Amino acid sequence: MTGYLTTHVLDTARGCPAKGLTIDLYRIEGDTRTLLKTVETNDDGRTDEQILPASAFSTGVYELVFHAGAYLDACGTPPETPRFLDVIPIRFGMSEASHYHVPLLLSPFGYSTYRGS
């Protein structure tokens, strides 16, 4: 089996996929944080391609950074100053060649994630 990484973002406040949300993928090595890719969610709240495909997969520590504030602004969610949730970093480890799915359930005042399938 080869490893790869996917995500799915759902807007739980509006009850729909989070279309147009920007996500950055970083690899973490010690104190070094390297940007690998920036993607945007499609109509289904997913990315059009795997965030980290099998050809680029390696075990280690990664971080997905979800730009929730810009998404909420684009949806017309009334802003606060500063916005309660703006940038949501989720740091996680991938220890084996497997499918890692890191979804985000998002609302203006909370979020949840888990290792999905």
C-alpha positions in Angstrom: 0.0 0.0 0.0 1.2 3.5 -0.7 0.5 6.5 1.4 -1.4 9.7 0.5 -3.2 12.6 2.2 -6.7 14.0 1.6 -9.1 16.3 3.3 -12.8 17.4 3.3 -14.1 20.6 4.8 -17.7 21.0 5.8 -19.3 24.2 7.0 -21.5 23.0 9.8 -23.1 26.4 10.5 -24.4 26.6 6.9 -24.9 22.8 6.5 -22.9 22.6 3.3 -19.4 21.8 1.9 -16.9 24.6 2.4 -16.2 25.7 -1.3 -13.3 28.0 -2.0 -11.4 27.5 1.3 -7.6 27.8 0.9 -5.4 25.2 2.6 -1.6 25.1 2.9 0.4 21.9 3.5 3.6 22.1 5.4 6.2 19.5 6.3 7.7 19.9 9.8 11.3 18.8 10.4 12.5 19.9 13.8 12.2 23.7 13.8 11.9 23.9 10.0 8.5 24.3 8.5 8.5 23.9 4.7 5.5 24.8 2.5 4.8 21.9 0.1 1.6 23.0 -1.5 -1.4 25.4 -1.5 -4.8 24.1 -2.6 -8.4 25.2 -2.6 -11.5 23.2 -1.9 -14.0 22.5 -4.7 -17.8 22.5 -4.7 -17.8 19.4 -2.6 -15.4 20.8 0.0 -12.6 18.5 -1.2 -9.5 19.2 -3.2 -9.4 18.2 -6.9 -6.3 16.1 -6.3 -4.7 14.4 -3.3 -3.0 17.0 -1.1 0.0 14.8 -0.8 0.0 12.1 -3.5 1.6 8.7 -3.2 4.5 9.9 -5.5 5.4 12.6 -2.9 4.5 10.7 0.3 6.9 10.1 3.1 6.3 9.5 6.8 6.8 12.4 9.2 5.1 15.4 10.8 2.9 17.6 8.7 0.6 20.6 9.2 -2.5 21.6 7.3 -3.4 25.3 7.6 -7.0 26.1 6.9 -7.7 29.7 6.0 -11.1 29.8 7.7 -11.3 33.6 8.2 -11.0 34.4 4.5 -13.6 31.6 3.7 -16.0 33.0 6.3 -15.6 36.5 5.0 -16.3 35.3 1.4 -19.5 33.6 2.7 -20.8 36.8 4.3 -20.4 35.6 7.9 -20.6 38.8 10.0 -17.0 39.6 11.0 -15.7 40.3 14.5 -12.4 42.2 15.0 -10.4 40.1 15.4 -12.3 37.1 13.9 -12.5 34.3 16.5 -11.3 31.7 14.0 -9.0 33.0 11.3 -6.2 30.5 10.5 -6.6 26.9 11.8 -3.4 24.9 11.9 -3.7 21.1 12.4 -0.4 19.3 13.0 -0.3 15.6 12.7 2.0 12.7 12.1 1.9 10.1 9.4 3.8 7.0 10.6 3.1 4.5 7.8 2.2 4.3 4.1 -1.5 4.5 4.4 -4.4 6.8 3.4 -4.5 9.7 5.8 -7.7 11.7 5.6 -7.9 14.8 7.8 -11.3 16.4 7.6 -12.4 19.7 9.1 -15.9 20.5 10.4 -16.0 24.3 10.6 -18.3 27.0 12.1 -17.4 30.6 12.9 -16.9 29.7 16.6 -15.6 26.2 16.6 -14.1 23.3 14.6 -13.4 19.6 14.9 -11.1 17.2 13.1 -10.3 13.5 13.3 -8.5 10.8 11.3 -11.0 9.8 8.7 -11.0 7.1 6.1 
